[in-house]
Amino acid sequence: MKTLPIYQVDAFTSRLFAGNPAAVVPLEEWLSDATLQTIAAENNLSETAFFVPAGEAKWELRWFTPTIEVPLCGHATLATAFVITEVLGEAAGTLTFSTRMVGDLTVSRDADGWFVMRFPRRTQNDDVAVEPVAAALGRRPDRVVEFATPGDTSWLAVYADEADVVGLRPDSRAIADLPPLNVIATAPGLSVDFVSRMFAPKAGIDEDPVTGSAHCSLVPYWAERLGKESFTARQVSARGGDLRCQLDGDTVVVCGEAVLYLKGEIALPE
């Protein structure tokens, strides 16, 4: 029987049982796509990250939800960087991850020890109709803006205040019937610049606890609206999570903390 190490990390939090849990599986070489997807389905977390060595301080990285491979995942990238540095002992100041859909991503650490991830900014398109989103989320937003990147389109539903976002009662089936891969709800925050929640039932995730990749849309939106480039943000899901973000040209910088929940071993049949 073949065995693989597996780690589970709570990302975008400094304490256990908060943030977004991700599974991280180091590999010596790639397994079949079917095996990767089966492992992710068995883990039944928002994402499972798999990585293989690709050179000095460089790795190939892929992310799977329980049902599909996704082009970008922020919290599982953070979890992977945590495992590589804090568990496996990599000392390089900058980690580079080679991905299939968004090119090379880098992760470093800031003076506070937060992981600093650099992601591609998403493109803002036109507004879309409000009413279908209002019906799916259970509350009418002020506007809905489309953000797109190859393989992943998001609708950003903008509300007046934090209580609107916290109080949403989404209908996952109705959200899945909408055109985009996911729907993000956002509003100005009370103690942070903005808050959000993210729903992706088409990807097998009714609600993602904390979503780094969603901030590739959120940060450009709030930069334009607030007229600044650096932000504090909180995803107000049941678990909740905190982020620091910055718009740097065509790059969205997303920063967060992480904590190890478990170490384990996967037993694969031969």
Phi and psi restraints in degrees (value plus and minus 20) as a CYANA .aco file:
   2 LYS   PHI    -105.7   -65.7
   2 LYS   PSI     118.8   158.8
   3 THR   PHI    -140.0  -100.0
   3 THR   PSI     129.0   169.0
   4 LEU   PHI    -150.5  -110.5
   4 LEU   PSI     120.5   160.5
   5 PRO   PHI     -91.2   -51.2
   5 PRO   PSI     130.6   170.6
   6 ILE   PHI    -164.0  -124.0
   6 ILE   PSI     120.5   160.5
   7 TYR   PHI    -147.0  -107.0
   7 TYR   PSI     126.8   166.8
   8 GLN   PHI    -140.8  -100.8
   8 GLN   PSI     108.2   148.2
   9 VAL   PHI    -146.7  -106.7
   9 VAL   PSI     114.4   154.4
  10 ASP   PHI    -107.8   -67.8
  10 ASP   PSI      97.0   137.0
  11 ALA   PHI    -124.3   -84.3
  11 ALA   PSI     132.1   172.1
  12 PHE   PHI      43.8    83.8
  12 PHE   PSI      19.9    59.9
  13 THR   PHI    -179.5  -139.5
  13 THR   PSI     137.7   177.7
  14 SER   PHI    -127.3   -87.3
  14 SER   PSI     -15.0    25.0
  15 ARG   PHI    -155.6  -115.6
  15 ARG   PSI     131.4   171.4
  16 LEU   PHI     -85.4   -45.4
  16 LEU   PSI     134.6   174.6
  17 PHE   PHI      47.9    87.9
  17 PHE   PSI       4.5    44.5
  18 ALA   PHI    -157.0  -117.0
  18 ALA   PSI    -197.2  -157.2
  19 GLY   PHI      45.9    85.9
  19 GLY   PSI    -174.5  -134.5
  20 ASN   PHI    -139.2   -99.2
  20 ASN   PSI      96.2   136.2
  21 PRO   PHI     -94.0   -54.0
  21 PRO   PSI     114.1   154.1
  22 ALA   PHI    -149.9  -109.9
  22 ALA   PSI     123.0   163.0
  23 ALA   PHI    -111.5   -71.5
  23 ALA   PSI     122.2   162.2
  24 VAL   PHI    -148.7  -108.7
  24 VAL   PSI     104.7   144.7
  25 VAL   PHI    -143.6  -103.6
  25 VAL   PSI      85.8   125.8
  26 PRO   PHI     -92.4   -52.4
  26 PRO   PSI     118.6   158.6
  27 LEU   PHI    -147.6  -107.6
  27 LEU   PSI     131.0   171.0
  28 GLU   PHI    -103.5   -63.5
  28 GLU   PSI     -50.8   -10.8
  29 GLU   PHI    -172.9  -132.9
  29 GLU   PSI     142.2   182.2
  30 TRP   PHI     -90.3   -50.3
  30 TRP   PSI     116.6   156.6
  31 LEU   PHI    -104.7   -64.7
  31 LEU   PSI     154.5   194.5
  32 SER   PHI     -85.1   -45.1
  32 SER   PSI     132.7   172.7
  33 ASP   PHI     -77.6   -37.6
  33 ASP   PSI     -58.3   -18.3
  34 ALA   PHI     -82.8   -42.8
  34 ALA   PSI     -59.0   -19.0
  35 THR   PHI     -88.4   -48.4
  35 THR   PSI     -62.7   -22.7
  36 LEU   PHI     -79.3   -39.3
  36 LEU   PSI     -64.8   -24.8
  37 GLN   PHI     -86.5   -46.5
  37 GLN   PSI     -56.7   -16.7
  38 THR   PHI     -85.9   -45.9
  38 THR   PSI     -60.8   -20.8
  39 ILE   PHI     -82.7   -42.7
  39 ILE   PSI     -64.6   -24.6
  40 ALA   PHI     -82.0   -42.0
  40 ALA   PSI     -60.0   -20.0
  41 ALA   PHI     -85.0   -45.0
  41 ALA   PSI     -59.8   -19.8
  42 GLU   PHI     -84.9   -44.9
  42 GLU   PSI     -59.3   -19.3
  43 ASN   PHI     -86.0   -46.0
  43 ASN   PSI     -56.2   -16.2
  44 ASN   PHI      37.0    77.0
  44 ASN   PSI      18.1    58.1
  45 LEU   PHI    -125.9   -85.9
  45 LEU   PSI     148.2   188.2
  46 SER   PHI     -73.4   -33.4
  46 SER   PSI     -65.8   -25.8
  47 GLU   PHI    -163.9  -123.9
  47 GLU   PSI     127.9   167.9
  48 THR   PHI    -136.5   -96.5
  48 THR   PSI     108.6   148.6
  49 ALA   PHI    -121.2   -81.2
  49 ALA   PSI     118.7   158.7
  50 PHE   PHI    -142.5  -102.5
  50 PHE   PSI     118.2   158.2
  51 PHE   PHI    -161.6  -121.6
  51 PHE   PSI     131.4   171.4
  52 VAL   PHI    -151.8  -111.8
  52 VAL   PSI     129.4   169.4
  53 PRO   PHI     -82.7   -42.7
  53 PRO   PSI     123.6   163.6
  54 ALA   PHI    -159.6  -119.6
  54 ALA   PSI       1.4    41.4
  55 GLY   PHI     111.6   151.6
  55 GLY   PSI    -193.8  -153.8
  56 GLU   PHI     -87.1   -47.1
  56 GLU   PSI     100.3   140.3
  57 ALA   PHI      33.9    73.9
  57 ALA   PSI      12.9    52.9
  58 LYS   PHI    -158.5  -118.5
  58 LYS   PSI     121.1   161.1
  59 TRP   PHI    -162.0  -122.0
  59 TRP   PSI     129.3   169.3
  60 GLU   PHI    -102.9   -62.9
  60 GLU   PSI     120.4   160.4
  61 LEU   PHI    -156.9  -116.9
  61 LEU   PSI     115.7   155.7
  62 ARG   PHI    -157.0  -117.0
  62 ARG   PSI     134.2   174.2
  63 TRP   PHI    -150.8  -110.8
  63 TRP   PSI     116.2   156.2
  64 PHE   PHI    -150.1  -110.1
  64 PHE   PSI     112.5   152.5
  65 THR   PHI    -100.5   -60.5
  65 THR   PSI    -199.0  -159.0
  66 PRO   PHI     -82.2   -42.2
  66 PRO   PSI     -34.9     5.1
  67 THR   PHI    -145.7  -105.7
  67 THR   PSI     -43.4    -3.4
  68 ILE   PHI    -166.2  -126.2
  68 ILE   PSI     141.4   181.4
  69 GLU   PHI    -104.7   -64.7
  69 GLU   PSI     117.5   157.5
  70 VAL   PHI    -131.3   -91.3
  70 VAL   PSI     133.9   173.9
  71 PRO   PHI     -94.0   -54.0
  71 PRO   PSI     -43.6    -3.6
  72 LEU   PHI    -178.7  -138.7
  72 LEU   PSI     117.5   157.5
  73 CYS   PHI    -160.3  -120.3
  73 CYS   PSI      99.8   139.8
  74 GLY   PHI     -96.3   -56.3
  74 GLY   PSI     -69.4   -29.4
  75 HIS   PHI     -88.5   -48.5
  75 HIS   PSI     -52.3   -12.3
  76 ALA   PHI     -96.6   -56.6
  76 ALA   PSI     -45.3    -5.3
  77 THR   PHI     -87.4   -47.4
  77 THR   PSI     -65.0   -25.0
  78 LEU   PHI     -78.5   -38.5
  78 LEU   PSI     -65.8   -25.8
  79 ALA   PHI     -82.3   -42.3
  79 ALA   PSI     -59.2   -19.2
  80 THR   PHI     -85.1   -45.1
  80 THR   PSI     -65.2   -25.2
  81 ALA   PHI     -80.8   -40.8
  81 ALA   PSI     -58.8   -18.8
  82 PHE   PHI     -81.2   -41.2
  82 PHE   PSI     -68.2   -28.2
  83 VAL   PHI     -81.8   -41.8
  83 VAL   PSI     -65.3   -25.3
  84 ILE   PHI     -83.0   -43.0
  84 ILE   PSI     -60.2   -20.2
  85 THR   PHI    -108.2   -68.2
  85 THR   PSI     -68.1   -28.1
  86 GLU   PHI    -106.3   -66.3
  86 GLU   PSI     -45.9    -5.9
  87 VAL   PHI    -124.4   -84.4
  87 VAL   PSI     -66.8   -26.8
  88 LEU   PHI    -111.2   -71.2
  88 LEU   PSI     -29.8    10.2
  89 GLY   PHI      65.5   105.5
  89 GLY   PSI      -2.6    37.4
  90 GLU   PHI     -85.0   -45.0
  90 GLU   PSI     109.9   149.9
  91 ALA   PHI    -123.3   -83.3
  91 ALA   PSI     -23.8    16.2
  92 ALA   PHI     -80.7   -40.7
  92 ALA   PSI     122.1   162.1
  93 GLY   PHI     -91.2   -51.2
  93 GLY   PSI     -48.3    -8.3
  94 THR   PHI    -149.6  -109.6
  94 THR   PSI     109.8   149.8
  95 LEU   PHI    -121.6   -81.6
  95 LEU   PSI     119.6   159.6
  96 THR   PHI    -138.0   -98.0
  96 THR   PSI     109.4   149.4
  97 PHE   PHI    -134.8   -94.8
  97 PHE   PSI     102.5   142.5
  98 SER   PHI    -111.5   -71.5
  98 SER   PSI     102.8   142.8
  99 THR   PHI    -138.7   -98.7
  99 THR   PSI     140.0   180.0
 100 ARG   PHI     -96.7   -56.7
 100 ARG   PSI     -49.4    -9.4
 101 MET   PHI    -135.3   -95.3
 101 MET   PSI     -43.1    -3.1
 102 VAL   PHI    -145.4  -105.4
 102 VAL   PSI      -5.0    35.0
 103 GLY   PHI      56.1    96.1
 103 GLY   PSI    -176.3  -136.3
 104 ASP   PHI    -101.8   -61.8
 104 ASP   PSI     116.2   156.2
 105 LEU   PHI    -138.7   -98.7
 105 LEU   PSI     121.8   161.8
 106 THR   PHI    -135.1   -95.1
 106 THR   PSI     128.3   168.3
 107 VAL   PHI    -153.7  -113.7
 107 VAL   PSI     110.7   150.7
 108 SER   PHI    -153.1  -113.1
 108 SER   PSI    -189.0  -149.0
 109 ARG   PHI    -144.6  -104.6
 109 ARG   PSI     124.9   164.9
 110 ASP   PHI    -115.6   -75.6
 110 ASP   PSI    -195.7  -155.7
 111 ALA   PHI     -84.5   -44.5
 111 ALA   PSI     -43.9    -3.9
 112 ASP   PHI    -110.0   -70.0
 112 ASP   PSI     -20.1    19.9
 113 GLY   PHI      66.9   106.9
 113 GLY   PSI     -17.3    22.7
 114 TRP   PHI     -92.2   -52.2
 114 TRP   PSI     126.0   166.0
 115 PHE   PHI     -98.5   -58.5
 115 PHE   PSI     112.4   152.4
 116 VAL   PHI    -132.8   -92.8
 116 VAL   PSI      91.9   131.9
 117 MET   PHI    -131.0   -91.0
 117 MET   PSI     119.0   159.0
 118 ARG   PHI    -133.3   -93.3
 118 ARG   PSI      95.6   135.6
 119 PHE   PHI    -138.7   -98.7
 119 PHE   PSI     137.8   177.8
 120 PRO   PHI     -93.5   -53.5
 120 PRO   PSI     114.5   154.5
 121 ARG   PHI     -85.1   -45.1
 121 ARG   PSI     120.7   160.7
 122 ARG   PHI    -112.9   -72.9
 122 ARG   PSI     132.8   172.8
 123 THR   PHI    -107.2   -67.2
 123 THR   PSI     111.2   151.2
 124 GLN   PHI    -106.3   -66.3
 124 GLN   PSI     108.9   148.9
 125 ASN   PHI    -124.2   -84.2
 125 ASN   PSI    -179.3  -139.3
 126 ASP   PHI     -95.6   -55.6
 126 ASP   PSI     145.1   185.1
 127 ASP   PHI     -85.8   -45.8
 127 ASP   PSI     134.0   174.0
 128 VAL   PHI    -142.4  -102.4
 128 VAL   PSI     151.7   191.7
 129 ALA   PHI     -81.2   -41.2
 129 ALA   PSI     117.0   157.0
 130 VAL   PHI     -99.3   -59.3
 130 VAL   PSI     -58.9   -18.9
 131 GLU   PHI     -80.1   -40.1
 131 GLU   PSI     -64.1   -24.1
 132 PRO   PHI     -80.0   -40.0
 132 PRO   PSI     -56.1   -16.1
 133 VAL   PHI     -91.9   -51.9
 133 VAL   PSI     -59.0   -19.0
 134 ALA   PHI     -78.7   -38.7
 134 ALA   PSI     -62.8   -22.8
 135 ALA   PHI     -85.9   -45.9
 135 ALA   PSI     -58.7   -18.7
 136 ALA   PHI     -93.6   -53.6
 136 ALA   PSI     -55.5   -15.5
 137 LEU   PHI    -113.0   -73.0
 137 LEU   PSI     -34.3     5.7
 138 GLY   PHI      64.8   104.8
 138 GLY   PSI     -12.7    27.3
 139 ARG   PHI    -177.6  -137.6
 139 ARG   PSI     119.8   159.8
 140 ARG   PHI     -99.6   -59.6
 140 ARG   PSI     101.3   141.3
 141 PRO   PHI     -99.1   -59.1
 141 PRO   PSI     144.8   184.8
 142 ASP   PHI     -92.3   -52.3
 142 ASP   PSI     -55.3   -15.3
 143 ARG   PHI    -179.0  -139.0
 143 ARG   PSI     143.7   183.7
 144 VAL   PHI    -151.4  -111.4
 144 VAL   PSI     103.0   143.0
 145 VAL   PHI    -135.1   -95.1
 145 VAL   PSI     117.2   157.2
 146 GLU   PHI    -113.5   -73.5
 146 GLU   PSI     113.0   153.0
 147 PHE   PHI    -141.6  -101.6
 147 PHE   PSI     118.2   158.2
 148 ALA   PHI    -155.8  -115.8
 148 ALA   PSI     127.7   167.7
 149 THR   PHI    -167.0  -127.0
 149 THR   PSI     135.6   175.6
 150 PRO   PHI     -73.6   -33.6
 150 PRO   PSI     104.3   144.3
 151 GLY   PHI      64.4   104.4
 151 GLY   PSI     -20.8    19.2
 152 ASP   PHI    -176.9  -136.9
 152 ASP   PSI      85.3   125.3
 153 THR   PHI    -129.6   -89.6
 153 THR   PSI     114.5   154.5
 154 SER   PHI    -139.4   -99.4
 154 SER   PSI     123.7   163.7
 155 TRP   PHI    -125.9   -85.9
 155 TRP   PSI     106.1   146.1
 156 LEU   PHI    -120.7   -80.7
 156 LEU   PSI      90.3   130.3
 157 ALA   PHI    -114.2   -74.2
 157 ALA   PSI      96.4   136.4
 158 VAL   PHI    -120.9   -80.9
 158 VAL   PSI     105.7   145.7
 159 TYR   PHI    -133.4   -93.4
 159 TYR   PSI     148.4   188.4
 160 ALA   PHI     -96.1   -56.1
 160 ALA   PSI     -57.3   -17.3
 161 ASP   PHI    -170.5  -130.5
 161 ASP   PSI     148.8   188.8
 162 GLU   PHI     -78.6   -38.6
 162 GLU   PSI     -58.4   -18.4
 163 ALA   PHI     -81.2   -41.2
 163 ALA   PSI     -53.1   -13.1
 164 ASP   PHI     -81.4   -41.4
 164 ASP   PSI     -63.5   -23.5
 165 VAL   PHI     -91.3   -51.3
 165 VAL   PSI     -64.7   -24.7
 166 VAL   PHI     -79.8   -39.8
 166 VAL   PSI     -56.8   -16.8
 167 GLY   PHI    -105.2   -65.2
 167 GLY   PSI     -16.9    23.1
 168 LEU   PHI     -82.0   -42.0
 168 LEU   PSI     123.2   163.2
 169 ARG   PHI    -145.3  -105.3
 169 ARG   PSI      60.4   100.4
 170 PRO   PHI     -92.0   -52.0
 170 PRO   PSI     130.4   170.4
 171 ASP   PHI    -123.1   -83.1
 171 ASP   PSI      84.0   124.0
 172 SER   PHI     -81.2   -41.2
 172 SER   PSI     -57.2   -17.2
 173 ARG   PHI     -85.6   -45.6
 173 ARG   PSI     -60.5   -20.5
 174 ALA   PHI     -87.4   -47.4
 174 ALA   PSI     -58.2   -18.2
 175 ILE   PHI     -84.1   -44.1
 175 ILE   PSI     -62.1   -22.1
 176 ALA   PHI     -83.2   -43.2
 176 ALA   PSI     -46.5    -6.5
 177 ASP   PHI    -100.0   -60.0
 177 ASP   PSI     -31.3     8.7
 178 LEU   PHI     -96.0   -56.0
 178 LEU   PSI     138.2   178.2
 179 PRO   PHI     -83.9   -43.9
 179 PRO   PSI     -58.4   -18.4
 180 PRO   PHI     -95.8   -55.8
 180 PRO   PSI     144.9   184.9
 181 LEU   PHI     -88.9   -48.9
 181 LEU   PSI     -53.2   -13.2
 182 ASN   PHI    -168.6  -128.6
 182 ASN   PSI     142.5   182.5
 183 VAL   PHI    -145.1  -105.1
 183 VAL   PSI     109.7   149.7
 184 ILE   PHI    -134.0   -94.0
 184 ILE   PSI     108.4   148.4
 185 ALA   PHI    -122.9   -82.9
 185 ALA   PSI     118.7   158.7
 186 THR   PHI    -168.0  -128.0
 186 THR   PSI     139.1   179.1
 187 ALA   PHI    -183.4  -143.4
 187 ALA   PSI     142.7   182.7
 188 PRO   PHI     -78.8   -38.8
 188 PRO   PSI     124.4   164.4
 189 GLY   PHI    -115.7   -75.7
 189 GLY   PSI     141.2   181.2
 190 LEU   PHI    -100.2   -60.2
 190 LEU   PSI     -62.8   -22.8
 191 SER   PHI    -135.6   -95.6
 191 SER   PSI     -22.0    18.0
 192 VAL   PHI    -152.2  -112.2
 192 VAL   PSI     151.8   191.8
 193 ASP   PHI     -86.0   -46.0
 193 ASP   PSI     -61.9   -21.9
 194 PHE   PHI    -173.9  -133.9
 194 PHE   PSI     137.0   177.0
 195 VAL   PHI    -140.1  -100.1
 195 VAL   PSI     146.1   186.1
 196 SER   PHI    -177.2  -137.2
 196 SER   PSI     144.3   184.3
 197 ARG   PHI    -159.6  -119.6
 197 ARG   PSI     134.2   174.2
 198 MET   PHI    -156.1  -116.1
 198 MET   PSI     113.1   153.1
 199 PHE   PHI    -145.4  -105.4
 199 PHE   PSI     107.6   147.6
 200 ALA   PHI    -162.2  -122.2
 200 ALA   PSI      39.3    79.3
 201 PRO   PHI     -82.4   -42.4
 201 PRO   PSI     -46.2    -6.2
 202 LYS   PHI     -83.6   -43.6
 202 LYS   PSI     -45.0    -5.0
 203 ALA   PHI    -118.0   -78.0
 203 ALA   PSI      -9.0    31.0
 204 GLY   PHI      62.7   102.7
 204 GLY   PSI      -3.6    36.4
 205 ILE   PHI    -146.5  -106.5
 205 ILE   PSI      81.3   121.3
 206 ASP   PHI     -80.1   -40.1
 206 ASP   PSI     -70.2   -30.2
 207 GLU   PHI    -161.3  -121.3
 207 GLU   PSI     108.1   148.1
 208 ASP   PHI    -107.8   -67.8
 208 ASP   PSI     108.9   148.9
 209 PRO   PHI     -81.1   -41.1
 209 PRO   PSI     -67.0   -27.0
 210 VAL   PHI    -167.6  -127.6
 210 VAL   PSI     108.1   148.1
 211 THR   PHI    -145.2  -105.2
 211 THR   PSI      80.8   120.8
 212 GLY   PHI     -81.7   -41.7
 212 GLY   PSI     -61.7   -21.7
 213 SER   PHI     -86.1   -46.1
 213 SER   PSI     -48.6    -8.6
 214 ALA   PHI     -80.9   -40.9
 214 ALA   PSI     -46.4    -6.4
 215 HIS   PHI     -95.7   -55.7
 215 HIS   PSI     -29.4    10.6
 216 CYS   PHI     -88.4   -48.4
 216 CYS   PSI     -39.4     0.6
 217 SER   PHI    -120.5   -80.5
 217 SER   PSI     -62.2   -22.2
 218 LEU   PHI     -82.7   -42.7
 218 LEU   PSI     -63.9   -23.9
 219 VAL   PHI     -84.6   -44.6
 219 VAL   PSI     -67.3   -27.3
 220 PRO   PHI     -79.8   -39.8
 220 PRO   PSI     -58.1   -18.1
 221 TYR   PHI     -82.4   -42.4
 221 TYR   PSI     -70.5   -30.5
 222 TRP   PHI     -93.1   -53.1
 222 TRP   PSI     -46.9    -6.9
 223 ALA   PHI     -82.8   -42.8
 223 ALA   PSI     -63.9   -23.9
 224 GLU   PHI     -87.9   -47.9
 224 GLU   PSI     -61.0   -21.0
 225 ARG   PHI     -93.0   -53.0
 225 ARG   PSI     -60.1   -20.1
 226 LEU   PHI    -116.2   -76.2
 226 LEU   PSI     -32.3     7.7
 227 GLY   PHI      49.9    89.9
 227 GLY   PSI      13.7    53.7
 228 LYS   PHI    -165.4  -125.4
 228 LYS   PSI     154.5   194.5
 229 GLU   PHI    -139.0   -99.0
 229 GLU   PSI     -35.3     4.7
 230 SER   PHI    -136.0   -96.0
 230 SER   PSI     120.9   160.9
 231 PHE   PHI    -163.3  -123.3
 231 PHE   PSI     131.9   171.9
 232 THR   PHI    -125.0   -85.0
 232 THR   PSI     123.1   163.1
 233 ALA   PHI    -162.9  -122.9
 233 ALA   PSI     134.9   174.9
 234 ARG   PHI    -160.1  -120.1
 234 ARG   PSI     113.8   153.8
 235 GLN   PHI    -112.3   -72.3
 235 GLN   PSI     101.5   141.5
 236 VAL   PHI    -119.0   -79.0
 236 VAL   PSI      24.6    64.6
 237 SER   PHI     -93.6   -53.6
 237 SER   PSI    -199.6  -159.6
 238 ALA   PHI     -81.3   -41.3
 238 ALA   PSI     -58.4   -18.4
 239 ARG   PHI    -100.8   -60.8
 239 ARG   PSI     -60.4   -20.4
 240 GLY   PHI      53.9    93.9
 240 GLY   PSI     133.0   173.0
 241 GLY   PHI    -185.1  -145.1
 241 GLY   PSI     135.1   175.1
 242 ASP   PHI    -137.2   -97.2
 242 ASP   PSI     122.1   162.1
 243 LEU   PHI    -158.6  -118.6
 243 LEU   PSI     131.0   171.0
 244 ARG   PHI    -133.8   -93.8
 244 ARG   PSI     116.8   156.8
 245 CYS   PHI    -156.9  -116.9
 245 CYS   PSI     135.5   175.5
 246 GLN   PHI    -170.4  -130.4
 246 GLN   PSI     122.4   162.4
 247 LEU   PHI    -115.9   -75.9
 247 LEU   PSI     102.4   142.4
 248 ASP   PHI    -146.8  -106.8
 248 ASP   PSI      60.3   100.3
 249 GLY   PHI      45.3    85.3
 249 GLY   PSI    -140.5  -100.5
 250 ASP   PHI    -109.4   -69.4
 250 ASP   PSI     -10.6    29.4
 251 THR   PHI    -134.7   -94.7
 251 THR   PSI     117.4   157.4
 252 VAL   PHI    -126.5   -86.5
 252 VAL   PSI     100.4   140.4
 253 VAL   PHI    -113.2   -73.2
 253 VAL   PSI     104.0   144.0
 254 VAL   PHI    -143.2  -103.2
 254 VAL   PSI     105.9   145.9
 255 CYS   PHI    -140.3  -100.3
 255 CYS   PSI     123.6   163.6
 256 GLY   PHI    -183.4  -143.4
 256 GLY   PSI     150.1   190.1
 257 GLU   PHI    -126.4   -86.4
 257 GLU   PSI     152.3   192.3
 258 ALA   PHI    -175.7  -135.7
 258 ALA   PSI     139.4   179.4
 259 VAL   PHI    -164.3  -124.3
 259 VAL   PSI     120.7   160.7
 260 LEU   PHI     -97.8   -57.8
 260 LEU   PSI     111.2   151.2
 261 TYR   PHI    -119.5   -79.5
 261 TYR   PSI     -67.9   -27.9
 262 LEU   PHI    -171.3  -131.3
 262 LEU   PSI     136.1   176.1
 263 LYS   PHI    -138.6   -98.6
 263 LYS   PSI     119.0   159.0
 264 GLY   PHI    -173.5  -133.5
 264 GLY   PSI    -186.8  -146.8
 265 GLU   PHI    -164.2  -124.2
 265 GLU   PSI     110.8   150.8
 266 ILE   PHI    -113.1   -73.1
 266 ILE   PSI     112.1   152.1
 267 ALA   PHI    -123.1   -83.1
 267 ALA   PSI      88.4   128.4
 268 LEU   PHI    -118.7   -78.7
 268 LEU   PSI     119.0   159.0
 269 PRO   PHI     -88.0   -48.0
 269 PRO   PSI     128.7   168.7
